[in-house]
Amino acid sequence: MKKDWFQKKVKQFSILKGYQKPEKHSDTLKLDSNENFVISKQFQRDLIDSAQKISDVREYPLGRAEKLIEALSKYLSIPSSMIGIGNGSDQVLDLILANFCSKKTRVLTSEPTFGFFEERCKLYSIPTIKVPFSKNMTLDLDTFLKKSKNADLLYLDSPNNPTGFQFPKNDLQKLIRNFDGPVIIDEAYGEFGDYSLVSMIKKQDNLIVSKTFSKDFGLAGLRLGYFVGNKNIVDVFSRIIQYPYPLNSIAIEVGILALQKRKLISEIANQIKQERKRIIENLRKTSAFEVFDSKANFVLFDAKGADRRIYTALVEQGISIRKLGQIGKHKGCLRVTVGTKEMNSKFLLAIRDLLR
Ligand SMILES: Cc1ncc(COP(=O)(O)O)c(C=O)c1O
């Protein structure tokens, strides 16, 4: 029966796992989603208050997204014709996959890669080829280059979630120059890493760099994402693919105002990097863990089989981190977000007590 098609689709989708959000615990220190709590709630409230004063939410935000793009253009030193925006970078990635890719598009990425991206490929039946991380959670460029010969699109989150790995800049540039097809570099955590590839966009028209206000700007709840790419891609994306009004008025105005505070934002990113170092050094003091280097605002460590116990014990003490389980040969991986100094100290103290 022809009308069965919808039921069949429902059945086909129902077996998918979907993106796994963290468990919700009330009244815990939230170190499970790579958010940014170093920026104060009051600072963000003030931005929202100012945004509210200049917005009239009875109107569609006509012309305001363009103002945000102009502000981004100044911030990134990239022409506005090369910048597109989205409802979080999740939505940017989703629209690219849904509209440019098909069952025939072989996507090359890493294992592990950003979970949402992987689930979206599954949703659209886009085949993926994965290059696994090595035992010390690094990627091998030559393997990537070799495998890229059989791929149509390349996606790398750089720094990678959940490992925190970032290729040396030259390696990543080499990969992009060598690849005869589109390359998406997801720089959600770029500001905590060693470099950004945004300026490469001017010379490399196969490159798309996606970025977000969720991490360094601490605005995850507002869902503000964007990407830079060549003019033709940005034109079809913004004019045809993207919704007419993907961002709400308040988010747009906050984005514009937040970009004026870039100095403070980058100081905060530096503080997070310093705290990341402290967390890594402290976790490395015990042989109970294997702790991996990170270029992001989180740290991945293998608790060697004690992951569940540690995760549960931390929740009981009011600290929520991310339980990831097996990654490659590492059986019990946990990921902790770098929070404020106080949050990180509480986490480290709790870990110390647990290992006594
Ligand atoms: C690698 C990576 N890319 C993109 C995103 C999504 O960011 P946004 O909040 O802009 O949708 C995340 C969020 O955790 C991420 O880890």
The ligand as an SDF file (V2000), in Angstrom:
LIG
                    3D

 16 16  0  0  0  0  0  0  0  0999 V2000
   32.5900   19.7340   17.9890 C   0  0  0  0  0  0  0  0  0  0  0  0
   31.3110   20.4560   18.1960 C   0  0  0  0  0  0  0  0  0  0  0  0
   30.7680   21.1010   17.1640 N   0  0  0  0  0  0  0  0  0  0  0  0
   29.6170   21.7850   17.2940 C   0  0  0  0  0  0  0  0  0  0  0  0
   28.9460   21.8210   18.4920 C   0  0  0  0  0  0  0  0  0  0  0  0
   27.6230   22.5010   18.5500 C   0  0  0  0  0  0  0  0  0  0  0  0
   27.6830   23.7870   18.9360 O   0  0  0  0  0  0  0  0  0  0  0  0
   26.4010   24.7330   18.9080 P   0  0  0  0  0  0  0  0  0  0  0  0
   26.0620   24.9810   20.3260 O   0  0  0  0  0  0  0  0  0  0  0  0
   26.8560   25.9430   18.1670 O   0  0  0  0  0  0  0  0  0  0  0  0
   25.2990   24.0100   18.1730 O   0  0  0  0  0  0  0  0  0  0  0  0
   29.4780   21.1850   19.6120 C   0  0  0  0  0  0  0  0  0  0  0  0
   28.7770   21.2280   20.8940 C   0  0  0  0  0  0  0  0  0  0  0  0
   29.0920   20.6500   21.8760 O   0  0  0  0  0  0  0  0  0  0  0  0
   30.6820   20.4620   19.4460 C   0  0  0  0  0  0  0  0  0  0  0  0
   31.2180   19.7750   20.4670 O   0  0  0  0  0  0  0  0  0  0  0  0
  1  2  1  0
  2  3  1  0
  2 15  2  0
  3  4  2  0
  4  5  1  0
  5  6  1  0
  5 12  2  0
  6  7  1  0
  7  8  1  0
  8  9  2  0
  8 10  1  0
  8 11  1  0
 12 13  1  0
 12 15  1  0
 13 14  2  0
 15 16  1  0
M  END
$$$$
